[in-house]
Amino acid sequence: MRRYIRAFLLCMLFAVFSALYVYSKLFYFDLSVGGGGGGVGGRTFLHRVAASQRRDIGQETRRGPDKTGPGDEHWYTRYIMRKAGGRVRTAAPMHLAVVACGQRLEETLTMLKSAAMLSIKPLCLHIFAEDQLHASFIEALESWPGPFRSRFNYTMYPITFPNENAGEWKKLFKPCASQRLFLPLILKEVDSLVYVDSDILFLQPVDALWSLLVHFNATQLAAMAPEHEEPRIAWYNRFARHPYYGRTGINSGVMLMNMTRIRATYFKNDMTSVGLRWEELLMPLLQKYKLNMTWGDQDLLNIIFHHNPECLLEVPCHWNYRPDHCIYGSNCGSAEEEGIFILHGNRGVYHDLKQPAFRAVYNAIRQYSFGEDPVSSLLVPLEEELLKTTRSYCGKSHVLFTKRLADSLANVNRDAQRPHGR
């Protein structure tokens, strides 16, 4: 418990020390996104308003080579400030969590690269990984150049499940995938959190997704996109042997959570006439439905929100764009209109030849070298590569893959070129 409290306090102190450091240098950054403040381009893209414990936290994180920060291990300062009325304000950090097991190191680092490169407010990263991956994560993140490394701090966590039935949780669906279910119980001091799978790529700043928190009504505590847009090819409504949310279910690869509300809510269920807390609900649901589930933890979330639909904000598919949205022809209307905000390369499409458009975006971000011009070194080569994928259905929609990314990278360029005067 002390580990998680300390991680939370580091994130909070991170913003305070950022203010002190930047104020001393008299630097400040414009926090607006395309002139739209906390939104994206001034608009809101909602189509429906619808344990292992380590002995010492010093083993979790390392202090980077930049010794300008406080004495705590692994302290990063981000210079994101506003000057208003002679006062300096800090931007509250956004919390982003990911789980990595097995051969997911490079994929996870590429996701984190896309987040750090595009985001505006500072990030607090919560990286849950198998013990043997911790050193590799630290080495890679510490090697990032200072201007990019200063945009976030991070904490490494071991994979942790309840002592009872830990083995059963770990092997559910894929190794460690069900860790996401326990984030509200582990990160008890974190109010809100973005969770993403390791095969996610941000094509728009994390800030855009984070800003949807203000659209939660009094009962909503999470936001997710549908599993499918087209019921004729959807999985849940054709094959599921358990309850699921809405017409076609929800996909849990991208989740925005108000974890304070999750911890405080009593959830309706089909096992008892009284509501159950999150920690009381998970194991009974697993025991009841485990023989009927295919997608593991995502199935459990579908069951929970089937019985509690008022708790979910359903967001459009451009927030979680997967091969299902183009493999048989484009069926994500919001992406057609706005472009893809978050790319989800599930089914391993970043690493095989089945969906070359997805693979092209992944490789472009993975191969991009920090400090190079992002438009000429990332966007232009990517657009050229995507033109080679037009024989596939997803490739025919290649303009959707770069529409938002182009705007995001243009903003990165403007920020890099803006003089930081007195």
C-alpha positions as CSV (number, residue, x, y, z in Angstrom):
1,M,0.0,0.0,0.0
2,R,2.8,2.4,0.8
3,R,4.2,1.8,-2.7
4,Y,1.0,3.0,-4.4
5,I,0.5,6.0,-2.0
6,R,4.1,7.1,-2.8
7,A,3.5,6.7,-6.5
8,F,0.4,9.0,-6.2
9,L,2.3,11.5,-4.1
10,L,5.1,11.6,-6.7
11,C,2.6,12.4,-9.4
12,M,1.2,15.3,-7.4
13,L,4.6,16.6,-6.3
14,F,5.7,16.3,-9.9
15,A,3.3,19.1,-10.9
16,V,4.4,21.3,-8.0
17,F,8.1,21.0,-8.7
18,S,7.5,21.5,-12.4
19,A,5.9,24.9,-11.5
20,L,8.8,25.9,-9.3
21,Y,11.5,24.8,-11.8
22,V,9.8,26.5,-14.8
23,Y,9.0,29.6,-12.9
24,S,12.6,30.0,-12.1
25,K,13.5,29.7,-15.8
26,L,10.5,32.0,-16.8
27,F,9.4,29.5,-19.5
28,Y,5.9,28.7,-20.3
29,F,3.9,26.7,-22.9
30,D,0.6,27.3,-24.5
31,L,-1.8,24.6,-23.4
32,S,-4.5,25.1,-26.0
33,V,-5.1,22.4,-28.6
34,G,-5.8,23.9,-32.0
35,G,-7.2,27.0,-30.2
36,G,-9.8,24.9,-28.5
37,G,-8.6,24.9,-24.9
38,G,-9.1,21.5,-23.3
39,G,-10.9,20.0,-26.3
40,V,-9.7,19.1,-29.7
41,G,-9.9,21.8,-32.3
42,G,-12.5,23.5,-30.1
43,R,-15.0,20.7,-30.6
44,T,-16.1,17.7,-28.5
45,F,-16.2,14.5,-30.5
46,L,-19.1,12.6,-28.8
47,H,-21.6,11.1,-31.1
48,R,-23.7,9.8,-28.1
49,V,-24.4,11.9,-25.1
50,A,-25.6,9.1,-24.3
51,A,1.9,-9.3,-5.0
52,S,4.3,-9.5,-5.1
53,Q,5.6,-6.4,-3.3
54,R,9.1,-5.2,-3.8
55,R,11.0,-4.5,-0.6
56,D,12.0,-1.0,-1.6
57,I,10.4,1.4,-4.0
58,G,13.9,2.2,-5.2
59,Q,13.7,-1.1,-7.0
60,E,10.7,0.0,-8.9
61,T,12.1,3.2,-10.4
62,R,15.4,4.8,-11.1
63,R,16.5,8.4,-11.0
64,G,17.4,9.5,-14.5
65,P,20.7,11.0,-15.5
66,D,19.2,14.5,-15.2
67,K,20.0,15.3,-11.6
68,T,18.1,18.6,-11.6
69,G,15.0,17.1,-10.0
70,P,14.2,16.3,-6.3
71,G,16.0,13.5,-4.6
72,D,13.3,10.9,-5.0
73,E,14.0,8.2,-7.6
74,H,13.0,8.7,-11.2
75,W,11.8,12.3,-11.0
76,Y,10.9,14.0,-14.3
77,T,10.0,17.7,-14.7
78,R,7.7,18.9,-17.4
79,Y,7.7,22.5,-18.3
80,I,4.1,23.0,-19.0
81,M,2.9,26.2,-17.5
82,R,0.6,29.2,-17.9
83,K,1.2,32.7,-16.9
84,A,-2.0,34.5,-15.9
85,G,-2.4,37.6,-13.9
86,G,1.3,37.4,-12.8
87,R,0.7,33.9,-11.4
88,V,2.1,30.6,-12.7
89,R,-0.2,27.6,-12.8
90,T,0.7,23.9,-13.3
91,A,-1.2,21.5,-15.5
92,A,-2.6,18.6,-13.4
93,P,-1.1,15.4,-14.7
94,M,-3.0,12.8,-16.7
95,H,-2.7,9.2,-15.5
96,L,-2.1,6.5,-18.1
97,A,-1.8,2.8,-17.3
98,V,-0.6,-0.2,-19.4
99,V,0.1,-3.8,-18.7
100,A,2.9,-5.7,-20.5
101,C,3.8,-9.3,-20.3
102,G,5.7,-11.7,-22.6
103,Q,7.0,-10.2,-25.8
104,R,5.2,-6.9,-25.4
105,L,8.2,-4.7,-24.5
106,E,8.7,-3.0,-27.9
107,E,5.0,-2.7,-28.6
108,T,4.4,-1.0,-25.2
109,L,7.3,1.4,-25.7
110,T,6.0,2.4,-29.1
111,M,2.6,3.1,-27.5
112,L,4.3,5.2,-24.8
113,K,6.3,7.0,-27.4
114,S,3.1,8.1,-29.2
115,A,1.6,9.3,-26.0
116,A,4.7,11.3,-24.8
117,M,5.3,12.7,-28.3
118,L,1.8,14.1,-28.8
119,S,0.4,14.9,-25.3
120,I,0.2,18.4,-23.9
121,K,-0.4,18.1,-20.2
122,P,2.2,16.1,-18.2
123,L,1.7,12.3,-17.9
124,C,1.9,10.0,-14.9
125,L,2.6,6.6,-16.4
126,H,1.7,3.4,-14.4
127,I,3.5,0.5,-16.1
128,F,2.5,-3.0,-14.8
129,A,4.9,-5.6,-16.2
130,E,6.5,-8.9,-15.4
131,D,9.6,-8.5,-13.2
132,Q,12.0,-9.5,-16.0
133,L,10.8,-6.6,-18.1
134,H,11.3,-3.8,-15.6
135,A,15.0,-3.2,-16.3
136,S,14.4,-3.1,-20.0
137,F,11.6,-0.6,-19.6
138,I,13.7,1.6,-17.4
139,E,16.7,1.5,-19.7
140,A,14.6,2.4,-22.7
141,L,12.7,5.2,-21.1
142,E,15.9,6.7,-19.5
143,S,17.5,6.8,-22.9
144,W,14.9,9.2,-24.3
145,P,16.1,12.7,-24.9
146,G,15.5,15.2,-22.1
147,P,12.8,17.3,-23.9
148,F,10.7,14.2,-24.3
149,R,11.6,12.4,-21.1
150,S,10.6,15.6,-19.2
151,R,7.0,15.2,-20.3
152,F,6.2,12.4,-17.9
153,N,7.1,10.5,-14.8
154,Y,6.5,6.8,-14.4
155,T,6.4,4.0,-11.9
156,M,7.0,0.3,-12.6
157,Y,4.7,-2.1,-10.8
158,P,4.8,-5.9,-10.5
159,I,1.9,-7.9,-11.9
160,T,-0.4,-8.2,-8.9
161,F,-3.6,-10.3,-8.4
162,P,-5.6,-11.2,-5.3
163,N,-3.9,-13.9,-3.3
164,E,-6.9,-16.2,-3.7
165,N,-7.2,-17.5,-7.3
166,A,-4.2,-15.4,-8.5
167,G,-3.2,-18.2,-10.9
168,E,-6.7,-18.3,-12.4
169,W,-6.7,-14.5,-13.0
170,K,-3.3,-14.5,-14.5
171,K,-4.1,-17.0,-17.2
172,L,-7.6,-15.6,-18.0
173,F,-7.7,-14.9,-21.8
174,K,-4.1,-13.8,-22.2
175,P,-1.2,-13.6,-19.7
176,C,-1.8,-10.6,-17.3
177,A,-4.7,-9.2,-19.4
178,S,-7.0,-9.2,-16.4
179,Q,-4.7,-7.0,-14.4
180,R,-6.7,-4.0,-15.7
181,L,-9.7,-5.2,-13.7
182,F,-7.8,-4.6,-10.5
183,L,-6.4,-1.1,-11.2
184,P,-9.1,0.7,-9.1
185,L,-8.1,-1.5,-6.2
186,I,-4.3,-1.2,-6.6
187,L,-4.1,2.5,-7.5
188,K,-6.3,3.6,-4.6
189,E,-5.0,7.2,-4.5
190,V,-5.6,7.8,-8.3
191,D,-8.9,9.5,-9.0
192,S,-9.1,9.0,-12.8
193,L,-7.1,6.9,-15.3
194,V,-6.8,6.1,-18.9
195,Y,-6.0,2.4,-19.4
196,V,-4.9,1.1,-22.8
197,D,-3.7,-2.2,-24.2
198,S,-0.1,-2.4,-25.3
199,D,-1.1,-2.5,-29.0
200,I,-2.6,1.0,-28.9
201,L,-1.2,4.0,-30.8
202,F,-2.3,7.6,-30.0
203,L,-2.8,9.6,-33.2
204,Q,-4.2,12.5,-31.1
205,P,-3.0,13.8,-27.8
206,V,-4.0,11.8,-24.7
207,D,-5.5,15.1,-23.6
208,A,-8.4,14.6,-26.1
209,L,-9.5,11.4,-24.4
210,W,-8.8,12.8,-20.9
211,S,-11.1,15.7,-21.6
212,L,-14.1,13.4,-22.0
213,L,-14.1,13.0,-18.2
214,V,-16.1,16.3,-18.0
215,H,-18.8,14.7,-20.1
216,F,-19.6,12.0,-17.5
217,N,-23.0,12.5,-16.0
218,A,-23.8,11.8,-12.4
219,T,-23.8,8.0,-12.8
220,Q,-21.2,7.4,-15.5
221,L,-17.8,6.0,-14.3
222,A,-16.2,4.7,-17.4
223,A,-16.0,5.3,-21.2
224,M,-15.5,2.7,-23.8
225,A,-16.2,2.2,-27.5
226,P,-18.4,-0.6,-29.0
227,E,-16.8,-3.9,-30.0
228,H,-18.4,-3.6,-33.4
229,E,-20.3,-1.1,-35.5
230,E,-21.9,-3.6,-37.9
231,P,-24.1,-6.2,-36.1
232,R,-24.0,-8.6,-39.1
233,I,-20.3,-9.2,-38.5
234,A,-20.3,-8.5,-34.7
235,W,-19.2,-11.2,-32.3
236,Y,-21.2,-10.7,-29.1
237,N,-24.6,-10.6,-30.6
238,R,-24.0,-13.7,-32.7
239,F,-21.9,-15.9,-30.4
240,A,-21.8,-14.7,-26.8
241,R,-23.1,-17.1,-24.1
242,H,-23.3,-14.5,-21.4
243,P,-24.8,-11.0,-21.0
244,Y,-23.1,-8.1,-22.9
245,Y,-23.5,-4.4,-23.2
246,G,-25.7,-2.8,-25.8
247,R,-26.2,-4.1,-29.3
248,T,-22.7,-5.4,-30.0
249,G,-20.8,-5.3,-26.7
250,I,-17.8,-3.1,-25.8
251,N,-14.1,-3.3,-26.3
252,S,-11.9,-2.9,-23.3
253,G,-8.6,-2.0,-25.2
254,V,-9.2,1.7,-24.4
255,M,-10.8,2.6,-21.1
256,L,-11.3,6.0,-19.5
257,M,-12.2,5.5,-15.8
258,N,-13.3,7.6,-12.9
259,M,-11.9,5.2,-10.3
260,T,-13.2,7.1,-7.3
261,R,-16.7,6.4,-8.6
262,I,-15.8,2.8,-9.4
263,R,-14.6,2.2,-5.8
264,A,-17.7,3.8,-4.4
265,T,-20.4,2.2,-6.5
266,Y,-22.6,-0.8,-5.7
267,F,-23.1,-2.6,-8.9
268,K,-26.3,-4.4,-9.9
269,N,-25.8,-8.0,-10.9
270,D,-27.6,-11.3,-11.6
271,M,-26.2,-13.1,-8.5
272,T,-27.8,-11.2,-5.7
273,S,-30.6,-8.7,-5.1
274,V,-28.2,-6.3,-3.5
275,G,-25.5,-4.3,-5.2
276,L,-21.9,-5.4,-4.8
277,R,-18.7,-3.3,-4.6
278,W,-16.2,-3.8,-7.4
279,E,-13.9,-6.0,-5.2
280,E,-16.9,-8.1,-4.2
281,L,-18.1,-8.6,-7.8
282,L,-15.2,-9.8,-9.8
283,M,-14.6,-13.3,-8.4
284,P,-18.3,-14.4,-8.2
285,L,-18.8,-13.3,-11.8
286,L,-15.7,-15.2,-12.9
287,Q,-16.9,-18.3,-11.1
288,K,-20.4,-18.1,-12.6
289,Y,-19.4,-17.4,-16.2
290,K,-15.9,-18.7,-16.8
291,L,-17.0,-21.7,-18.8
292,N,-19.0,-19.4,-21.1
293,M,-16.4,-16.7,-21.7
294,T,-14.1,-16.3,-24.7
295,W,-12.5,-12.9,-24.2
296,G,-11.8,-13.1,-20.5
297,D,-11.7,-9.8,-18.7
298,Q,-13.5,-8.0,-21.5
299,D,-16.4,-10.4,-21.2
300,L,-16.6,-9.6,-17.4
301,L,-16.7,-5.9,-18.2
302,N,-19.5,-6.6,-20.7
303,I,-21.5,-8.5,-18.1
304,I,-21.0,-5.7,-15.5
305,F,-22.1,-2.9,-17.8
306,H,-25.0,-5.0,-19.2
307,H,-26.5,-4.8,-15.7
308,N,-25.3,-1.3,-15.2
309,P,-25.6,0.6,-18.5
310,E,-26.1,3.9,-16.8
311,C,-22.5,3.7,-15.6
312,L,-21.0,3.7,-19.1
313,L,-20.4,6.5,-21.5
314,E,-20.3,4.9,-24.9
315,V,-17.9,6.8,-27.2
316,P,-17.5,6.6,-31.0
317,C,-15.3,4.1,-32.8
318,H,-12.6,6.6,-33.7
319,W,-11.5,6.4,-30.1
320,N,-10.7,2.6,-30.6
321,Y,-10.2,1.9,-34.3
322,R,-9.5,-1.7,-35.0
323,P,-9.2,-3.9,-38.1
324,D,-12.9,-4.8,-37.7
325,H,-13.7,-1.3,-38.7
326,C,-12.3,-1.7,-42.2
327,I,-11.4,-5.3,-42.9
328,Y,-14.6,-5.8,-45.0
329,G,-15.0,-2.2,-45.9
330,S,-15.1,0.9,-43.8
331,N,-17.9,0.9,-41.2
332,C,-16.7,3.4,-38.6
333,G,-18.7,6.6,-39.5
334,S,-17.0,8.8,-36.9
335,A,-13.6,8.0,-38.3
336,E,-14.8,8.7,-41.8
337,E,-15.8,12.2,-40.5
338,E,-13.1,13.0,-38.0
339,G,-10.2,10.6,-38.7
340,I,-8.8,8.0,-36.4
341,F,-7.9,9.3,-32.9
342,I,-6.6,6.0,-31.4
343,L,-5.4,3.0,-33.4
344,H,-5.8,-0.4,-31.9
345,G,-3.8,-3.1,-33.6
346,N,-5.3,-6.2,-32.0
347,R,-4.8,-9.7,-33.3
348,G,-1.2,-8.9,-33.8
349,V,-1.6,-6.9,-37.0
350,Y,1.4,-4.7,-36.3
351,H,3.6,-7.8,-36.6
352,D,2.3,-9.7,-39.6
353,L,1.3,-8.8,-43.2
354,K,-2.5,-9.2,-42.9
355,Q,-3.2,-5.5,-42.4
356,P,-0.4,-3.5,-43.9
357,A,-2.0,-0.1,-43.2
358,F,-1.9,-0.8,-39.4
359,R,1.6,-2.2,-39.7
360,A,2.8,0.9,-41.6
361,V,1.6,3.3,-38.8
362,Y,3.2,1.2,-36.1
363,N,6.5,1.0,-37.9
364,A,6.5,4.7,-38.7
365,I,6.1,5.7,-35.0
366,R,8.5,2.9,-33.8
367,Q,11.3,4.0,-36.2
368,Y,10.9,7.8,-35.7
369,S,13.9,9.3,-33.9
370,F,13.2,11.9,-31.2
371,G,14.3,15.3,-32.2
372,E,13.8,14.9,-36.0
373,D,11.2,16.9,-37.7
374,P,8.0,14.8,-37.1
375,V,6.3,15.9,-40.4
376,S,9.2,15.2,-42.8
377,S,10.6,12.2,-40.8
378,L,7.4,10.5,-39.7
379,L,4.2,11.8,-41.5
380,V,5.5,12.1,-45.1
381,P,7.2,8.6,-45.1
382,L,4.1,7.1,-43.5
383,E,1.8,8.6,-46.2
384,E,4.0,7.2,-48.9
385,E,4.0,3.8,-47.3
386,L,0.2,3.8,-46.9
387,L,-0.2,4.4,-50.6
388,K,1.3,0.9,-51.0
389,T,-1.5,-0.7,-49.0
390,T,-4.5,0.3,-51.1
391,R,-5.1,-3.2,-52.3
392,S,-6.4,-4.1,-48.8
393,Y,-9.8,-2.8,-47.6
394,C,-8.1,-1.0,-44.7
395,G,-5.6,0.5,-47.0
396,K,-8.3,2.0,-49.2
397,S,-9.2,4.1,-46.1
398,H,-5.6,5.2,-45.6
399,V,-6.5,8.9,-45.3
400,L,-8.2,8.1,-42.1
401,F,-5.0,6.9,-40.6
402,T,-3.2,10.2,-41.0
403,K,-6.0,12.8,-40.8
404,R,-5.7,13.5,-37.1
405,L,-2.0,12.5,-36.8
406,A,-1.2,15.2,-39.3
407,D,-2.9,17.9,-37.1
408,S,-1.2,16.5,-34.0
409,L,2.3,16.5,-35.5
410,A,1.7,20.0,-36.9
411,N,1.0,21.1,-33.3
412,V,4.1,19.4,-32.1
413,N,6.1,21.3,-34.7
414,R,4.5,24.6,-33.7
415,D,5.3,24.0,-30.1
416,A,8.9,23.2,-30.9
417,Q,9.4,26.3,-33.0
418,R,7.6,28.7,-30.6
419,P,10.2,30.9,-28.8
420,H,10.1,30.7,-25.0
421,G,10.8,34.2,-24.0
422,R,10.6,36.2,-20.9
